Amino acid sequence: MEYRLVLLRHGESEWNKQNRFTGWTDVPLSDKGVTEAIQAGVTLKDKSFVFDVAFTSVLKRAIDTLTIVLEQMSLKIPIYKDWRLNERHYGALQGLNKTEMAKKYGDEQVHIWRRSFDTRPPALDKNKVIPGEPLCESLKDTIERVIPYWQTEIAPQVKNGKKIIISAHGNSLRALVKYLENISNDDIPNLEIPTGKPLVYELDQELKPLNKYYL
């Protein structure tokens, strides 16, 4: 028996549009992001996809993307929202323009902050975060919350034959893709997941990828 799983990075957000580090800041979709979400839903429906269960983060850009997709597909299904699917926390970089940071600190340093496996960005002041919120995260930190959630909450439903869509973020999905495909720490910086493009995985009985493709 083979399983199929759909991953969807939210549509473009207002801060994606402005080239800002976003992280846990709860910004809305841009007009383009709404259009991307609509198109994702239309494409999934045209390709005869259906879902039984959906998972998303607690951030509205991912929730709104999922809501739009399900509306386009005329689906009403259980939706599970969890902070463990949130974007990587960019600490003190959140809200700052990536180009301006590159001019200040250099392209290489900004690339390391954005794409490295275990380098954390500058931390937030601990007095400026809500209780339980991290001060900053590396991709490694993100993996350490995403994968246990996958193993305990999502994978069992996949194995039970549920058709699942996950609407999340560039780095939380990179974390899951790294795990599913066993991508090395050295190679993961090269992985980019585009906004609003459904990524389909066909998985074997052990939930190892047999095939993957974008719609």
KOLFI-462241 format. One record per residue (C-alpha): x, y, z; residue number from 1; residue in three letters. Coordinates in steps of 0.5 Angstrom, whole numbers, plus 2048, in hexadecimal, padded with zeros to 3 digits. Last residue first. Layout:
N
    x    y    z    i   aa
    X    Y    Z  NUM  Ala
...
//
This chain:
215
    x    y    z    i   aa
  803  829  7EE  215  Leu
  80A  828  7F1  214  Tyr
  80D  821  7F1  213  Tyr
  80F  81B  7F6  212  Lys
  810  814  7F5  211  Asn
  812  80E  7F9  210  Leu
  813  811  7FF  209  Pro
  813  80E  806  208  Lys
  80D  80D  80A  207  Leu
  80F  806  80C  206  Glu
  809  803  808  205  Gln
  80C  807  802  204  Asp
  80A  80E  801  203  Leu
  808  813  7FB  202  Glu
  80A  81A  7FC  201  Tyr
  806  820  7F9  200  Val
  808  827  7FA  199  Leu
  803  82C  7F9  198  Pro
  806  833  7F6  197  Lys
  803  839  7FA  196  Gly
  80A  83B  7FC  195  Thr
  810  838  7FA  194  Pro
  814  833  7FE  193  Ile
  81C  834  7FE  192  Glu
  821  82F  7FF  191  Leu
  828  831  7FE  190  Asn
  82A  832  806  189  Pro
  827  82B  807  188  Ile
  82E  828  803  187  Asp
  833  828  809  186  Asp
  82E  826  80E  185  Asn
  82C  820  80A  184  Ser
  826  81E  807  183  Ile
  822  818  80A  182  Asn
  81C  819  805  181  Glu
  817  819  80A  180  Leu
  81B  81C  80F  179  Tyr
  81E  822  80B  178  Lys
  817  823  808  177  Val
  814  824  80F  176  Leu
  819  829  811  175  Ala
  818  82C  80A  174  Arg
  811  82D  80C  173  Leu
  812  830  812  172  Ser
  817  835  80F  171  Asn
  812  837  809  170  Gly
  80C  837  80D  169  His
  806  833  80E  168  Ala
  800  830  80B  167  Ser
  800  828  80C  166  Ile
  7FB  824  807  165  Ile
  7F9  81D  809  164  Ile
  7F5  818  806  163  Lys
  7F4  813  80C  162  Lys
  7F6  80C  80B  161  Gly
  7F7  80A  812  160  Asn
  7FF  80A  810  159  Lys
  7FE  812  80F  158  Val
  7FA  813  815  157  Gln
  800  80F  819  156  Pro
  805  814  815  155  Ala
  801  81A  817  154  Ile
  800  81B  81F  153  Glu
  806  817  822  152  Thr
  80C  816  81D  151  Gln
  80A  81D  819  150  Trp
  80A  821  820  149  Tyr
  810  81E  822  148  Pro
  813  820  81B  147  Ile
  811  827  81C  146  Val
  814  829  823  145  Arg
  81B  827  822  144  Glu
  81B  828  81B  143  Ile
  81A  830  81D  142  Thr
  820  830  821  141  Asp
  824  82D  81C  140  Lys
  821  832  817  139  Leu
  824  837  81C  138  Ser
  820  83B  821  137  Glu
  81F  841  824  136  Cys
  81D  844  82B  135  Leu
  818  83E  82C  134  Pro
  810  840  82E  133  Glu
  80E  83C  834  132  Gly
  80C  842  838  131  Pro
  80B  848  833  130  Ile
  811  84B  830  129  Val
  814  852  831  128  Lys
  818  852  838  127  Asn
  81C  84C  835  126  Lys
  81F  851  830  125  Asp
  81F  84D  82A  124  Leu
  824  849  828  123  Ala
  829  84A  822  122  Pro
  828  845  81D  121  Pro
  82A  83D  81E  120  Arg
  82F  839  81B  119  Thr
  82D  832  81A  118  Asp
  82B  830  813  117  Phe
  82D  836  80F  116  Ser
  827  83A  80B  115  Arg
  825  840  80D  114  Arg
  82A  842  812  113  Trp
  830  83F  80E  112  Ile
  82D  843  808  111  His
  82D  849  80C  110  Val
  835  848  80E  109  Gln
  837  847  807  108  Glu
  833  84D  804  107  Asp
  837  852  808  106  Gly
  835  855  80F  105  Tyr
  832  85C  80E  104  Lys
  831  85B  806  103  Lys
  82E  854  807  102  Ala
  82A  857  80D  101  Met
  827  85C  808  100  Glu
  825  857  803   99  Thr
  822  852  808   98  Lys
  81D  858  80B   97  Asn
  81C  857  813   96  Leu
  815  855  816   95  Gly
  818  84F  819   94  Gln
  820  84F  819   93  Leu
  820  850  821   92  Ala
  81D  849  821   91  Gly
  81C  845  81B   90  Tyr
  817  840  81E   89  His
  817  83A  819   88  Arg
  810  83A  816   87  Glu
  80A  837  81A   86  Asn
  809  830  819   85  Leu
  80A  82E  821   84  Arg
  805  834  822   83  Trp
  7FF  82F  821   82  Asp
  7F9  830  81D   81  Lys
  7F5  829  81B   80  Tyr
  7F0  82A  816   79  Ile
  7EA  825  815   78  Pro
  7E7  825  80E   77  Ile
  7E2  829  80A   76  Lys
  7E4  829  803   75  Leu
  7E1  82D  7FD   74  Ser
  7E8  82D  7FA   73  Met
  7E8  834  7F9   72  Gln
  7E6  835  800   71  Glu
  7EB  830  802   70  Leu
  7F1  834  7FF   69  Val
  7EE  83B  802   68  Ile
  7EE  838  809   67  Thr
  7F5  835  808   66  Leu
  7F8  83B  806   65  Thr
  7F4  83F  80B   64  Asp
  7F7  83A  811   63  Ile
  7FE  83B  80E   62  Ala
  7FE  842  80E   61  Arg
  7FA  842  814   60  Lys
  800  83F  818   59  Leu
  7FE  83A  81D   58  Val
  801  834  819   57  Ser
  7FD  830  814   56  Thr
  7FB  829  814   55  Phe
  7F5  826  80F   54  Ala
  7F1  820  80F   53  Val
  7ED  81C  80A   52  Asp
  7EF  81F  804   51  Phe
  7ED  81E  7FD   50  Val
  7F1  81F  7F6   49  Phe
  7EE  81E  7F0   48  Ser
  7F3  822  7EC   47  Lys
  7EE  828  7EA   46  Asp
  7ED  828  7F2   45  Lys
  7F4  829  7F3   44  Leu
  7F5  82E  7EE   43  Thr
  7F0  832  7F0   42  Val
  7F2  832  7F7   41  Gly
  7F9  834  7F5   40  Ala
  7F6  839  7F1   39  Gln
  7F2  83C  7F7   38  Ile
  7F8  83C  7FB   37  Ala
  7FD  83F  7F6   36  Glu
  7F7  845  7F5   35  Thr
  7F7  846  7FD   34  Val
  7FF  846  7FD   33  Gly
  7FF  84B  7F7   32  Lys
  7FA  850  7FB   31  Asp
  7FF  84F  801   30  Ser
  7FD  84A  806   29  Leu
  7FD  84D  80D   28  Pro
  803  84E  812   27  Val
  803  84A  819   26  Asp
  80B  84B  81B   25  Thr
  80D  844  81D   24  Trp
  813  844  817   23  Gly
  812  84A  813   22  Thr
  819  84D  810   21  Phe
  817  852  80B   20  Arg
  817  852  803   19  Asn
  811  857  803   18  Gln
  80D  852  7FF   17  Lys
  80F  84C  804   16  Asn
  80D  851  809   15  Trp
  806  852  806   14  Glu
  805  84A  806   13  Ser
  806  846  7FF   12  Glu
  802  840  800   11  Gly
  803  83B  805   10  His
  808  835  804    9  Arg
  804  82F  802    8  Leu
  805  828  804    7  Leu
  801  822  801    6  Val
  802  81B  803    5  Leu
  800  814  7FF    4  Arg
  801  80D  802    3  Tyr
  802  807  7FE    2  Glu
  800  800  800    1  Met
//
